[in-house]
């Protein structure tokens, strides 16, 4: 599956910012779906990448090196949109 869960997103983060950062640092993005949590200061998103190989790269790079406080996981059936 080439879909990622991206968590711990501040209210200032938009779908366009997510798309730009993934395109710049990881690879081509097919789709971004930002979910606004009105009961919290953090939101989350689902990001679909064109290449499955880019998912591992994203999980590794965003969680280890890229200077954001974003949490990136591979999406699976236990995460409902």
N, C-alpha and C positions, 0 to 999 in steps of 0.2 A: 504494500500500500504506500502511496506517495503523498500521504496527508499527515500533517503535523498539528499538534496542539501547542499553542504558544500562550503561556500564562504570565501573570504578574505584570500586566501592561497598565501603565498609568493612564489617567483620563485624557492626557494630551496626545496619546498615540492614536493615529488614524489608520485606516486601511492603506492609504497611500504611503505612509511612513513605513509600515510593515513591508509592503510590496517593494519599495525602494531598497530597504536594508537587505532583504532576501535576494533581490536581483543583483545587488552590488557585491554581497559577501558569499552567496551560496550558489545560486543558479536561477534559471527562468521559472517564474511563478505563473501558474495557471489561474489560481483563484485565491482570494483572501476574504474570509468572513469574520468580521469583528463582532464580538458579543459584548454588549454593554451591561455591566452589573450595577444597577442603580442603588444597591444596598452596600456597596463597597467602593473603595478608592482604586481598586484594581479590576481590570477587565481581562478578557482572553480572546483568542482568535483561532481559527482553523486556517491553515495555509496548505494549499495543494501545489506541489511542485511538478514540473514536467518529467523529471527523471527521478526514479526511485533511489538511485545512488546519492542524489543530493540530500535525501532525508538524513542519512547517517552523518553526512558532512554538516548539516544544519544542527543536529543534536549535539555533536561534538564541539563545533565552533561556537555556537551561541552560548552553550552552557559552560565552556571553558575559557574562551579567548575574547570574543567580541564584547566590548565594554558596555553591555546593557545588563539590566537586572532581570531580563526575560528568562522564563523557564520554557524549554523546548523539549517536547516528547513526541514520539511517533504516536499518531492517533490510532485507536483500535475500537473494537465493538463496545468496550465498556464506557467509552466517552460518547455521550449523546449530544447532538447539536440542538 
